[in-house]
Amino acid sequence: MITSEKKTAAIKSAQVHKNDTGGASVQVAVLTERIKELTEHLKANKHDYMARRGLLQMVGRRRRLLRYIAGRDSQGYLQLIQKLGIRR
């Protein structure tokens, strides 16, 4: 579980405008933070299969959101993945 400070920082980094708290780019940023934390958890707990399933679900959701962003705004998509450090 990510802390509220990390979530707020992720939201601020991906906001399109001042009141944007749930747009697709913000959702991708928050999911990326959650995926990073869950990946670290799974490095220490290799047999936590439910957490692994949750991780795969989050990765799939992030992939779908990124596909949506790429279809709407290809330049914004490229900037977002560069900012978050996600492979294409």
MIDOSE-1310 file (N, C-alpha, C; in nm, 2 decimals, decimal comma, always signed):
residues 88
mits	+0,08/-0,12/+0,00/+0,00/+0,00/+0,00/+0,09/+0,12/+0,00; +0,06/+0,21/-0,09/+0,15/+0,33/-0,10/+0,10/+0,44/+0,00; +0,19/+0,52/+0,05/+0,15/+0,62/+0,15/+0,08/+0,74/+0,07; +0,00/+0,81/+0,15/-0,07/+0,92/+0,09/+0,02/+1,03/+0,03
ekkt	+0,15/+1,04/+0,09/+0,24/+1,14/+0,04/+0,29/+1,10/-0,10; +0,32/+0,97/-0,12/+0,36/+0,92/-0,25/+0,25/+0,93/-0,35; +0,13/+0,90/-0,31/+0,02/+0,91/-0,40/-0,01/+1,06/-0,44; +0,00/+1,15/-0,35/-0,01/+1,29/-0,38/+0,10/+1,34/-0,47
aaik	+0,22/+1,30/-0,45/+0,33/+1,33/-0,54/+0,31/+1,28/-0,68; +0,26/+1,16/-0,69/+0,23/+1,10/-0,82/+0,12/+1,17/-0,89; +0,02/+1,21/-0,82/-0,09/+1,29/-0,88/-0,04/+1,42/-0,93; +0,04/+1,49/-0,85/+0,09/+1,62/-0,89/+0,19/+1,61/-1,01
saqv	+0,26/+1,51/-1,02/+0,35/+1,49/-1,13/+0,28/+1,47/-1,26; +0,16/+1,41/-1,26/+0,10/+1,38/-1,39/-0,03/+1,46/-1,42; -0,06/+1,56/-1,34/-0,18/+1,64/-1,36/-0,17/+1,72/-1,49; -0,28/+1,72/-1,56/-0,29/+1,80/-1,68/-0,33/+1,94/-1,65
hknd	-0,42/+1,96/-1,55/-0,46/+2,09/-1,50/-0,47/+2,08/-1,35; -0,49/+2,20/-1,28/-0,48/+2,21/-1,14/-0,57/+2,11/-1,06; -0,69/+2,09/-1,11/-0,79/+2,01/-1,04/-0,80/+1,86/-1,09; -0,70/+1,82/-1,17/-0,70/+1,69/-1,23/-0,65/+1,59/-1,13
tgga	-0,75/+1,51/-1,08/-0,71/+1,40/-0,98/-0,74/+1,26/-1,03; -0,81/+1,25/-1,14/-0,85/+1,12/-1,18/-0,84/+1,09/-1,33; -0,77/+1,18/-1,40/-0,75/+1,16/-1,54/-0,67/+1,03/-1,57; -0,67/+0,99/-1,70/-0,59/+0,87/-1,73/-0,45/+0,88/-1,70
svqv	-0,38/+0,99/-1,72/-0,24/+1,01/-1,69/-0,21/+1,00/-1,54; -0,31/+1,06/-1,46/-0,29/+1,05/-1,32/-0,31/+0,90/-1,27; -0,41/+0,83/-1,33/-0,43/+0,69/-1,29/-0,30/+0,61/-1,32; -0,24/+0,64/-1,44/-0,12/+0,56/-1,47/-0,01/+0,59/-1,37
avlt	+0,01/+0,72/-1,33/+0,11/+0,75/-1,24/+0,09/+0,68/-1,10; -0,03/+0,68/-1,06/-0,06/+0,62/-0,93/-0,04/+0,47/-0,94; -0,08/+0,41/-1,05/-0,06/+0,26/-1,07/+0,08/+0,23/-1,07; +0,16/+0,32/-1,14/+0,31/+0,29/-1,15/+0,37/+0,29/-1,01
erik	+0,33/+0,38/-0,92/+0,38/+0,38/-0,78/+0,34/+0,25/-0,71; +0,22/+0,21/-0,73/+0,17/+0,09/-0,66/+0,24/-0,04/-0,71; +0,27/-0,04/-0,84/+0,34/-0,15/-0,91/+0,48/-0,16/-0,85; +0,55/-0,04/-0,84/+0,69/-0,04/-0,79/+0,69/-0,10/-0,64
elte	+0,60/-0,06/-0,56/+0,60/-0,11/-0,42/+0,57/-0,26/-0,42; +0,47/-0,30/-0,50/+0,44/-0,44/-0,50/+0,55/-0,53/-0,55; +0,62/-0,48/-0,65/+0,74/-0,55/-0,70/+0,84/-0,57/-0,59; +0,87/-0,47/-0,51/+0,96/-0,48/-0,40/+0,91/-0,58/-0,30
hlka	+0,78/-0,58/-0,27/+0,73/-0,68/-0,18/+0,75/-0,82/-0,23; +0,73/-0,84/-0,36/+0,74/-0,98/-0,42/+0,88/-1,02/-0,43; +0,98/-0,93/-0,43/+1,12/-0,97/-0,42/+1,15/-1,04/-0,29; +1,09/-0,99/-0,18/+1,11/-1,05/-0,05/+1,02/-1,17/-0,02
nkhd	+0,90/-1,17/-0,08/+0,80/-1,28/-0,06/+0,76/-1,35/-0,19; +0,85/-1,44/-0,23/+0,83/-1,50/-0,36/+0,71/-1,58/-0,37; +0,66/-1,63/-0,26/+0,54/-1,73/-0,27/+0,41/-1,66/-0,24; +0,40/-1,53/-0,24/+0,28/-1,45/-0,22/+0,21/-1,44/-0,36
ymar	+0,13/-1,55/-0,39/+0,07/-1,56/-0,52/-0,05/-1,47/-0,54; -0,12/-1,43/-0,44/-0,23/-1,34/-0,45/-0,18/-1,20/-0,48; -0,06/-1,16/-0,42/+0,00/-1,03/-0,45/+0,05/-1,03/-0,59; +0,10/-1,14/-0,64/+0,15/-1,15/-0,78/+0,03/-1,14/-0,88
rgll	-0,09/-1,20/-0,84/-0,20/-1,18/-0,93/-0,25/-1,04/-0,93; -0,25/-0,97/-0,81/-0,29/-0,83/-0,81/-0,19/-0,74/-0,89; -0,06/-0,78/-0,88/+0,03/-0,71/-0,96/+0,01/-0,72/-1,11; -0,03/-0,84/-1,16/-0,05/-0,86/-1,30/-0,18/-0,79/-1,34
qmvg	-0,28/-0,78/-1,25/-0,40/-0,70/-1,28/-0,37/-0,55/-1,30; -0,28/-0,50/-1,21/-0,25/-0,36/-1,21/-0,17/-0,33/-1,34; -0,08/-0,42/-1,38/+0,00/-0,40/-1,50/-0,09/-0,40/-1,62; -0,19/-0,49/-1,62/-0,29/-0,49/-1,73/-0,37/-0,37/-1,74
rrrr	-0,42/-0,32/-1,62/-0,50/-0,20/-1,62/-0,42/-0,08/-1,67; -0,29/-0,07/-1,63/-0,20/+0,04/-1,67/-0,18/+0,03/-1,82; -0,16/-0,09/-1,87/-0,14/-0,11/-2,02/-0,26/-0,06/-2,10; -0,38/-0,09/-2,05/-0,50/-0,04/-2,12/-0,51/+0,11/-2,11
llry	-0,48/+0,17/-2,00/-0,49/+0,31/-1,99/-0,38/+0,38/-2,08; -0,26/+0,32/-2,09/-0,16/+0,38/-2,17/-0,20/+0,37/-2,32; -0,27/+0,26/-2,35/-0,32/+0,24/-2,49/-0,42/+0,35/-2,52; -0,51/+0,38/-2,43/-0,61/+0,48/-2,44/-0,54/+0,62/-2,46
iagr	-0,44/+0,65/-2,38/-0,37/+0,78/-2,39/-0,30/+0,79/-2,52; -0,24/+0,68/-2,57/-0,16/+0,68/-2,69/-0,26/+0,71/-2,81; -0,38/+0,66/-2,81/-0,47/+0,68/-2,91/-0,53/+0,82/-2,92; -0,53/+0,88/-2,80/-0,59/+1,02/-2,79/-0,48/+1,13/-2,81
dsqg	-0,36/+1,11/-2,76/-0,26/+1,21/-2,76/-0,12/+1,14/-2,76; -0,07/+1,12/-2,88/+0,06/+1,04/-2,89/+0,18/+1,11/-2,83; +0,18/+1,25/-2,84/+0,29/+1,32/-2,78/+0,28/+1,32/-2,63; +0,16/+1,33/-2,58/+0,14/+1,32/-2,43/+0,18/+1,19/-2,38
ylql	+0,15/+1,08/-2,46/+0,19/+0,95/-2,42/+0,34/+0,93/-2,41; +0,41/+0,98/-2,51/+0,56/+0,97/-2,50/+0,62/+1,05/-2,39; +0,56/+1,16/-2,36/+0,61/+1,24/-2,24/+0,58/+1,17/-2,11; +0,46/+1,11/-2,10/+0,43/+1,04/-1,98/+0,52/+0,92/-1,95
iqkl	+0,54/+0,84/-2,05/+0,62/+0,72/-2,03/+0,77/+0,76/-2,00; +0,81/+0,87/-2,06/+0,95/+0,91/-2,03/+0,96/+0,96/-1,89; +0,86/+1,04/-1,84/+0,86/+1,09/-1,71/+0,85/+0,98/-1,60; +0,77/+0,88/-1,63/+0,75/+0,77/-1,53/+0,85/+0,66/-1,54
girr	+0,93/+0,66/-1,65/+1,03/+0,56/-1,67/+0,98/+0,42/-1,71; +0,87/+0,43/-1,79/+0,81/+0,30/-1,83/+0,86/+0,27/-1,97; +0,88/+0,14/-2,00/+0,92/+0,10/-2,13/+0,80/+0,11/-2,22; +0,83/+0,12/-2,35/+0,72/+0,14/-2,45/+0,65/+0,01/-2,48
